[in-house]
Amino acid sequence: MSTVPGAPKGTTRAAARARPPAYIWVPSVAIAIAMLMPPVYLGVRAADAGTGVFDILLNVRTFDILVRTFALVGIVTAACVALGVALAWLTVRTDLPLRRTFTVLTALPLVIPSYLFARLLVITLGPKGTLQGWLEPLGVERLPEIFGLPGAALTLSLLSFPYVLLPVRAALLRSDPSLEEASRGLGRNGWTTFVRVTLPMLRPAVVAGALLVALYTMSDFGAVSLLRYQTFTWAIYIQYESLIDRTVAAALSLALVTLALTLLFLESRTRGRAEYFRASPGAARDAAVVRLGRWRWPAAGFAAAVVGASLAAPIAILLFWVVRGLGAGESLTLLWSNTANTLYVSVLAAAVAAAAGIPVAVFAVRYPSAASGAIERLTYVGFALPGVAVGLAFVFFALAVAQPIYQTPALLVFAYVVLFLPAAVGTTQASLRQVSPRLEEAARGLGKSAAQAFRLVTLPLLGRGVLAGAALVLLLTMKELPATLILAPPGFTTLATSIWSAETEAFFARTAMGALLLVLAATPPVLFLVFRERR
């Protein structure tokens, strides 16, 4: 069966010539239109500045912020790829002690808000912080500087590696173990097999996760503001909060969109033309467990260190704040209504994003063209923008054309989907690239229609990737703050907004209680994902 020159390898001539069915391209186009709302709003705002936009974008200050942003993105992305791939392989393929427990714990840092983690980092490791106070009797008068690039990179790396971990885990569970067995049968050792066979098969998942990390790092404000590291998002927030001239913020946001599109172009170039599915039916079985031998406990120590730094230490500090607040007589409410509100909008957003990600992923992978590529790239734009820019864009459009949904949960969920759809699209694409299109062709040869072949053959094989994407969207939605503050209905408070309110008023015990409830609320979905993904 021949392939089409210029199309991804594994795309047959029949598939490339065929037009995408309406159930694929119609929802994809509708999603692309929705994703255009924030850039259009920013374009309208920036147009007020006329030619002054170019003066803003081309000055030395903007270039300095650009360099700082790229430095942070590069460091965080590299660190997250290293941590995510290593932990995914250890928890899926090896006899790592407590690997099921580590599987759950390594996904939970994603739910901790970056501004809260940064605050804890400053209190613990900053000047005159807790650690320095403990070491002062030993003659340590000053710790290494935590502000600036080191602190921002450490914070975002420890919180963002699950973006890589979850899709890579899904890809490992989906990959054909016979390929690695064949490599070992040819005399290659475990490390060579991992580098030459396993890692190339994971490339779509790794790239998808790395892209999410890069875009999230570009859009983060909490960590960079508290740790005094100036990036594009920091500059945009300062302009929006000043309320003096929002055209500057809009122009900088458009520059951020341009950076995101550049990263998306580079990501598409890394895919190459390799095929990631098996050519033969293969065997539906789990891969053999790799025995770590003398490295078993050092590997467990590595996993424990990552969990300790990214999850256990923050939770320990939060528990200390709660205990100290109770000891001081502070009354703490359990915020059950806020927890219910958080789960309500997060589950809705995860379900909608997971469903919306399927047609976009299928359109891009199975029907490669300029149109499908453009739609795929558009889905990532919202993720690179600050939440405040997306929130204001939806206020603008709701008041202009959809007033009945203004200040309703529906508009809030819509904004969440625009912000976090890439998490669903990326993981679904990674899974789809491991499913041979010949399976659908075989179903068509047995008399099934295109829709039936997709529903009965391809869709079930995408299950793990779709679930991983839904879990990512769920966790991201639970901690989203700026868009929630702008778009939430009156009186509709989530855990993220309650944490922010308590933290800004210096009620540390209340802040800690909300953060602990956020982690507890995120645990059941992660547990479901872990136990469901092996079925």
N, C-alpha and C positions, 0 to 999 in steps of 0.2 A: 504494500500500500504506500503510494508515494506521498511526499510532503510538498508543501508549497514554499518556494524560495522566498526568504524574507519573513516568513511567519514562524512562530515558535515551533521548534521541532516536535513532532507528535500531532500537529494540526494537519489533518488530512485535506486533500484537495476538495473533497465533497463538503467537509465542514467549513473550509474557508470560503467556498463559493456560495454556500447556503446563506440566506439572509437570516438574521436572528428572528425567532418567532416573536409575536406581539407580547407574549407574557414575559419576555425578557427585556426587549428594548423599550416598551412603553413605561414600565416602572423605573427603568434606568434613566430615561430622559426626565421623568418627573422628579426623581431624586436629584439629578444634576441641576434642575431649575431651582429647587429648594436650596442647594448648596451655593448658588449664585447670590442669594440674598445678602449675606454679609459683604462680599466684595462690591456689589452694586451700591449698597448703602455707603460704604467707605469711599467709593468713587464719587458719589453725589456730594459727600462732605468735602472731599479733597478738591473738587472742582471749584468750590467757593474761593480757594486760594489762587486760582488761575495759574500763571506761570511761576508763582512763588513756590509751588510744590517742588519744582526742580531745585530751587535754592535750598530748600529744607533737606532734600535727599542727597545733595551733592556737597554739602559742607563738611568740614573736617570733623566736626563733632559726630555727625552721623557715621562717618567712616570708622571712627574710633569705637563707637558702639557696635558696629558691624563686626569688627575684629574680635571684640570681647565676646560677642554672641557666638561666633564660629568657634572660638577657643573652648567655651563651655560646652557647646554641642558636641564637639569632637571628643573631648575627654569623657563626658558622661556616656556617650554612645559606645565608645570602645570598652569602658568599664562594664556597662550593662550587658554587652554581647559576651564578654568573658564570663561574667557571673551567671548569666542566664543559660548559656549553652552548657557550662560545667554542671550547674545544679540540675538542669533538665536531664542530662545524661546520667548523672549519679542517681537520681530518684527514679529513673525509668529502667535503666539497663544494668544496674549493678546490685550487689548485695550490701549496699550501704545500710548500716544499722539505723533503725527507726525511719526508714525511707518514706513510709506512708505519712508519718507525722511531719517529716520535713517537707513533703509534698504540699501539705496544707499550710504550714507556717511560712514557707517561702513565697506564697502567693499573697499573703495578707498585708505586707508593707504597702501594697498598691493603694490601700484604702486610707492610709494616714495622710492627712493634708500636709503639703510641703511647708506651709507657713507655721504649722504647729511643730513639726519636726525641727525646723530651723530655730524656732524659739527655744525648744528644749536643748538644742546644740549650743546656743549662745549661753544659756543658763548653766550648762554643764561644763563646757570647754572654753567659754569666753573669758575675757579679762575679769579677774576677781570672781570667777565662776566656782561652782561646787568642787570640781577636781583640783583647781588651783588652791582652794582653801584647805583641802585635805593634804596637799603636798607642801604647803607653806612651812609646817614644822620641820620638814626635811631640807629646807633651804631653797625650795623652788619658788622664786618670786614671780615668774612669768612663764606662761605656756606659749608654744608657737601660735602665730596669728591664725585665727579661725575665720576671720572676716575676709571677704573678697572671693577670688576664684577657688581657693582650697575648700572653704566651707560650703559654697554653692555646689561645687562638683561632688563633694562627699554626700551632701544631702540628697541631691537629685539621683545620684548613682544608687544609693541604698534604697530609695523609694521606687525607682523606675525599672530595675532589672526584671520584675515580673512581666513587663511588656514583651521581653524576649523569651522568658522562661515558659510562659503558657503556650504560645504557638509552637515553640520547639518541642515541648512535651507532646503536644497533639501530633506533630509530624513524626516524632519517634515512635509513637504508638501506632501510627498508620503505615510506617515504612515496612518494606518486605525484608524479613530476617534472612531469607535465602541469599541475598546479595552479600551480606557480611559473612555468612557461612561459607560461601564460595571463595571469598577473599582469604579467609583463614585456611580453607582447604588447599589454597595455592601456596601456603607456607608463610603468609604475612602474619605478623604478630598483632596483638590487640590495638596498639597505638597506631601502627601503619594502616590497619583496617579502618580505624576511626577517621584518620586524616584523609585517606584516599577514597573511602567508600561512604562512610556515614555522614561526614561533614558536608560533602558536596550534595548529598540527598536532602540535607537540611537547609540548603541555601535559601530557598524561597521563604521558609519560616523565619530564618535568622534575619534576612533582609527586611521582611515585613515588620518584625519586632524592632529592629534597629531604626527603621523609619519612624515608627511610633515614638520611640525614645527621643529621637532628634526633634521631631515636631513638638512633643510635649515640653522638652527642654526650652525650645524657642518661645513657647507660650506661657511658661511658668512665671508667676510674679511673686508669690509668697516667699520662696526661699531667697531669690535674688534681692528682694527689697530688705528683708531682715538681715541678710548677711552682707549688704552694702556692695553688691556687684551689679554694675549698670549694664543692662542688656536692652534690646529693642522693647521688650515687653515692659520693663521698668520705665523707659522713657514714655511709652504710650500711656501707661497708667498715670504718670505724673501730669501729662497734658490733659487727660480726661478729668482728673480730680481738680485741676486748677480752674476749670470752667471758664477760662479766659478765651482760648481759641482752639476749638476741637478740630479745626482743619489740619493742624499740625499732627495731632494724634491719628487722624484718618490717613494722612500721607505716610506716616511711619508704619501704620498697619498695612497699607498697600505694599510698602517695601517688604514687610514680613511675609505677605502673600507671595511676592516675587521670590523670596528666599525659599519658601516652601515648595513652590513649583520647580525651582532649581534642584532641590533635593529629590523631588519626585522624578525629574528627568534622569538624574544620576542613578536613582534606584532602578528605573526601567532599563537602563543600560547594563546594569549588573546581572540581569536575569539571563542574558544570553539566549541560546537556542537549545539548551539541554532539555531533555525530557526527564521527568521525575517520577514516572510511573513504570511499573513492570510490564514488559512486553508479553509475558506469558501469564496464565492465571495465577501462578504462585501458590503459596500455602497460607491458609488463614490460621496462623498460630502466633503465639508470643515469641519474641526473640529470646535466645538463651541468656541467662543471667551471667554477667561478667563478674568473676571472682576477683576482688580487689587484693586479696592476700594481705601482705604486711601494710598496704596502703589503706586498709579498711577503716581503721580508727583515725588516722590523719585526715582522711576524706570526711569522716563524721565531724571531726574538729573544725574543718573548713566550713561545712554546712552550718554547724552550730554557731561559729563566729559570725557568719553573715546574718543568720536569724537573730543572734544576740544584738548585733549593732543596729539592724534595721527594724526590729520588732520588740524583742524582749526588753532592751534598755529603755526605749520610750514608754512602754507599758509600765515598767517598774517605776519610772519617774512619775507617771500619771497616777499610779496607785498611791505613791507617797504623798502627792498633792491632795488626793481625796482623804486619806487618813489624817493628814495634818489639818485639813479644813474641818473634818468632823470633830477633831480634838479641840479646835478653836470655837466650836459651837455653831459653825455655819450650817444652815439647813440646805440640804441637797435634794432636788427632785430628780426622779429617774427619767423624765422626759419621754414617757411612753408615746405620747401623741406625736412628738417630733420624730421618734423612731418609726412609727407607723407611716407618717407622711413621707419619710425618706425611702422606706421600702416600697411604698405605693408608686411614687414617680420613677424610682430606679428600676423596678421590675418592668413597668410599662416601657420605659426607654430602652431597656435591654432587649425586650421582645421585639419592639418595632425596629430597632437597629439591626438585630440579627436577621429579621425577615428582609429588611431593605438591602442588607449586604449581599444576599444570595444572587439576585438578578444582576447587580453590578459586577460581582466577581465572575459570574458565568459569561456575561457579555464581554468582559475584558480578556478572559482566558480562552473561551471556546470560539469567539468571533472577533479575533484581533483586527483592528482597523484604527484609522485616525479618530473616528467618532468614539469607539469604545475606550480607546486610550485616554481621550480628553475627559470623558465622563468619569473614568476611574480616578484621574488626577484631581478632578474637582471635588471628589468626596473627601479628600485629605485637607482641603483648604481650611475648613472650620477648625480643625484640630490644632493648626498652627497659630490661630488668632487668640488673643486674650479673651477670656469669657465676657469681659465688659463690652468689648467691641461687638461680639455676637449678640449679647443681650440687647444692646441699644439698637442693633440692626432689626431685631424682631419687634421691638417696640415701635420703630419707625414704620415697618410694613403692616403690623397689626392695626395701628391707628389709621393707616392710609387705606387699606383694602380689606381688613378682616377684624373690624372692631368687636364683633360678638365673642371672639376668642381671646381678646385682650384680658390679661390678668386672670387666666384660667389655667388649670393643670395641663390642658391640651397644648397650649402655647409653650409652656415650660418643657413638656416632654419633646415637643417639636425641636426646640432649641438644643436640648440634650442630644438628640439624634444627629443634628447637624454638627455639634461639637465632637461627638465620639463615634460617629459612623466608621471612621478608618479602622478602629479596633476590630469591628466586625468584618469589614471588607478584607483586611489584610490576612486574618486567620482563615477566613473562608477560601480566599485565593490560594493560600499555601496548601490547604487540603485538596482543593480542586486540581492543582497541578500534579498531585500524586494519583489522580484517578484517570485511567486511560480512556480517551474518547472512543476507543474501539469497543468498549463495553456497551455504550449507547448504540453504536452502529450494529452490534450483534442483536440488541433488543429490537432495533428497527427491522433487521432482517427477519425476525420472528413475528413480524406483523404488528408491532406496537407503534403508536404514533410518536412524534417527537416529544410531546408533553408527557405521554405515558412512560417513555424510556427515561426521561429525566426524573420523573417522580418515583419510579420504581427502582431505578439503578443508581443514578448519580446522587440524588438527594440523600438517601440513607448513608452513602459513603462519605458525605460531607458532615455527618453528625458531630464528630469530635471537634472539627474546626469551627462549626457554627456555635457549638456550646462554649468553646474557649473564647470566641469573640463576644458572645453574650455575657460571659462572666467578666470580661474586661470592661465592657460598657457598664455593667451593673456596678462594679467597684468604682469606676471613674465618676459615675453619676452621683453616687452616695456622698462624695466629698467635694463636688463642684460648688463653688461659692459665688463668684461674681454674677454669673447668669441667673442663679437662684435668687439673689438679692434683688435683681432688677425685674425679673419676670414672675416671681411667685405671687399667687393671689394674696390679697390682704389677709393677715392672720395665719397664713400657711407657713409654718416654720419647720425647717429640717434640722437634722443634727449638725450639718455644716454651718448653717446660719446661727444656730444657738452657740456653737463653739466659738464662732467669730465674735458674737456679741459679748460673751463672757470673757474672752481673751482681751478684747479691746478695753473692757472695763476693769481688767486686772483681777477678775475673780478666778484664780487659778484652780480652785477646787471644782468649781462648776465647769470650767474648761475641761478639766481632766475627766469628769463624769461623762460629759458629752462625747469626748474622744474615745473613752472605753466602750461606751454604748455603740459607737460607730464601728469599732473593731468587732464587737460581739455580733452586731447585725450583719456584718460581712462574712462571718465565719460559716453560717449554714449554707449560703450559696457556694462558697469555696469547697466545703465538704461534699456537697452534691456533685459538683464538677469532678472532684477527685474520684469519688466512688462510681460515678457514671461513665467516666472516660475509658475505663477498662472493660466495660461490658460489651 
